[in-house]
Amino acid sequence: MKSWVIAIACMAVAVAPASAQEAEVGEAYLAQLTRMWAQDATRDDVAELGPLLSVDATYAHPRVGAEISGRDAIVGAMGSFLGATREPRLTNAEFVVGEGIVVIGFDVAMETNGSDGWRPIQRRQVIVLRVVDGLIVRIEDYW
């Protein structure tokens, strides 16, 4: 069994009252992100992110000044990181869900592959998803 499945199953999730549709989108996005962080992730794993996104979705990572527009561009950019991480373990996940918005906070530990080889990292990460008609229109990634 892949380690990301175990990590997702062990998360403690707190969901505020709101739309079930937004909650499902948030859970699906986090599961897909975790799959893409696995060392054995494939282009097909990344492509499965596409159906969660609107055609004109935007991804933003304010800390590094990155902003990517368009579903295909986001999927392509995420695919460029294949093989750069392995053994993702997510804990302490919390979902706050409101009309048209999902905020996900979690702790993540994994290994990253850099010029000096594999090294462990740990961080707290927060993702803000804006959702319209069941599709993600904006992703804001904070870590």
C-alpha positions as CSV (number, residue, x, y, z in Angstrom):
1,M,0.0,0.0,0.0
2,K,1.4,3.4,-0.9
3,S,2.4,5.6,2.0
4,W,0.2,8.5,1.0
5,V,-2.9,6.4,1.5
6,I,-1.8,5.7,5.0
7,A,-1.0,9.3,5.7
8,I,-4.4,10.5,4.5
9,A,-6.2,7.9,6.5
10,C,-4.5,8.9,9.7
11,M,-5.3,12.7,9.5
12,A,-7.5,14.4,12.0
13,V,-9.9,16.5,10.1
14,A,-12.0,19.4,11.5
15,V,-14.7,20.7,9.1
16,A,-16.8,23.7,9.8
17,P,-20.4,23.6,8.7
18,A,-20.6,24.6,5.0
19,S,-21.1,23.2,1.5
20,A,-20.3,19.6,1.1
21,Q,-19.2,20.3,-2.4
22,E,-16.4,22.6,-1.2
23,A,-15.3,20.1,1.4
24,E,-15.1,17.3,-1.2
25,V,-13.0,19.5,-3.5
26,G,-10.6,20.4,-0.7
27,E,-10.2,16.7,0.3
28,A,-9.7,15.7,-3.3
29,Y,-7.1,18.4,-3.9
30,L,-5.1,17.5,-0.8
31,A,-5.2,13.8,-1.7
32,Q,-4.0,14.6,-5.2
33,L,-1.2,16.8,-3.9
34,T,0.0,14.0,-1.7
35,R,0.0,11.6,-4.6
36,M,2.1,14.0,-6.6
37,W,4.7,14.3,-3.8
38,A,5.3,10.5,-3.9
39,Q,8.6,9.5,-5.5
40,D,6.7,7.1,-7.8
41,A,4.2,9.7,-9.0
42,T,3.7,9.8,-12.7
43,R,2.5,12.3,-15.3
44,D,-0.9,10.6,-15.1
45,D,-1.0,11.4,-11.3
46,V,-0.4,15.0,-12.1
47,A,-3.0,15.0,-14.9
48,E,-5.6,13.8,-12.4
49,L,-5.4,17.3,-10.9
50,G,-6.8,18.8,-14.1
51,P,-10.5,17.9,-13.5
52,L,-10.5,19.7,-10.1
53,L,-9.5,23.0,-11.8
54,S,-11.4,25.5,-13.9
55,V,-9.9,26.2,-17.3
56,D,-8.9,29.7,-16.1
57,A,-7.7,28.7,-12.6
58,T,-4.8,30.5,-11.0
59,Y,-2.1,29.1,-8.7
60,A,-0.3,31.6,-6.4
61,H,2.6,31.1,-4.1
62,P,3.0,34.6,-2.5
63,R,6.2,33.8,-0.6
64,V,8.2,33.2,-3.7
65,G,6.2,35.5,-6.0
66,A,4.9,32.8,-8.2
67,E,1.6,33.0,-10.1
68,I,0.5,30.6,-12.8
69,S,-2.7,31.1,-14.8
70,G,-4.6,28.4,-16.7
71,R,-5.4,24.8,-15.9
72,D,-2.9,23.4,-18.4
73,A,-0.1,25.7,-17.2
74,I,-0.7,24.7,-13.6
75,V,-0.7,21.0,-14.4
76,G,2.4,21.4,-16.4
77,A,4.2,23.3,-13.7
78,M,3.2,20.8,-11.0
79,G,4.5,18.0,-13.3
80,S,7.9,19.7,-13.5
81,F,8.5,18.7,-9.8
82,L,7.9,14.9,-10.4
83,G,10.7,13.0,-8.6
84,A,11.8,15.9,-6.5
85,T,10.0,14.6,-3.4
86,R,9.4,11.3,-1.7
87,E,7.7,9.8,1.4
88,P,5.2,12.5,2.1
89,R,3.6,12.3,5.5
90,L,0.8,14.6,6.4
91,T,-0.5,15.1,9.9
92,N,-2.7,17.5,11.9
93,A,-4.8,18.4,8.8
94,E,-7.6,20.9,9.5
95,F,-10.2,22.0,6.9
96,V,-12.2,25.2,7.4
97,V,-14.9,25.2,4.7
98,G,-17.2,28.1,3.8
99,E,-19.3,29.1,0.8
100,G,-16.8,29.1,-2.1
101,I,-13.7,28.7,0.0
102,V,-11.6,25.9,1.6
103,V,-8.7,26.6,3.9
104,I,-6.5,23.6,4.6
105,G,-3.7,23.6,7.2
106,F,-1.5,20.7,7.8
107,D,2.0,19.6,8.8
108,V,4.0,17.8,6.2
109,A,7.3,15.9,6.4
110,M,9.0,14.5,3.3
111,E,12.3,14.2,1.6
112,T,13.4,16.6,-1.2
113,N,16.0,15.8,-3.8
114,G,18.5,18.6,-4.4
115,S,22.0,19.0,-5.6
116,D,23.3,17.5,-2.3
117,G,20.9,14.4,-2.5
118,W,17.9,13.6,-0.5
119,R,17.2,15.6,2.6
120,P,14.3,15.6,5.1
121,I,12.1,18.6,5.5
122,Q,9.2,19.5,7.8
123,R,6.9,22.4,7.5
124,R,3.4,23.8,8.3
125,Q,1.5,24.5,5.1
126,V,-1.7,26.3,4.5
127,I,-3.6,26.2,1.2
128,V,-6.5,28.4,0.4
129,L,-8.8,27.2,-2.4
130,R,-11.5,29.4,-4.0
131,V,-14.2,27.2,-5.5
132,V,-16.9,28.1,-8.0
133,D,-19.4,25.5,-9.3
134,G,-17.4,22.7,-7.9
135,L,-14.1,23.7,-9.5
136,I,-11.1,25.3,-8.1
137,V,-10.6,28.8,-9.6
138,R,-7.7,29.9,-7.4
139,I,-5.1,28.1,-5.3
140,E,-3.0,30.1,-2.8
141,D,-0.1,28.1,-1.3
142,Y,1.6,29.3,1.9
143,W,4.7,27.7,3.5
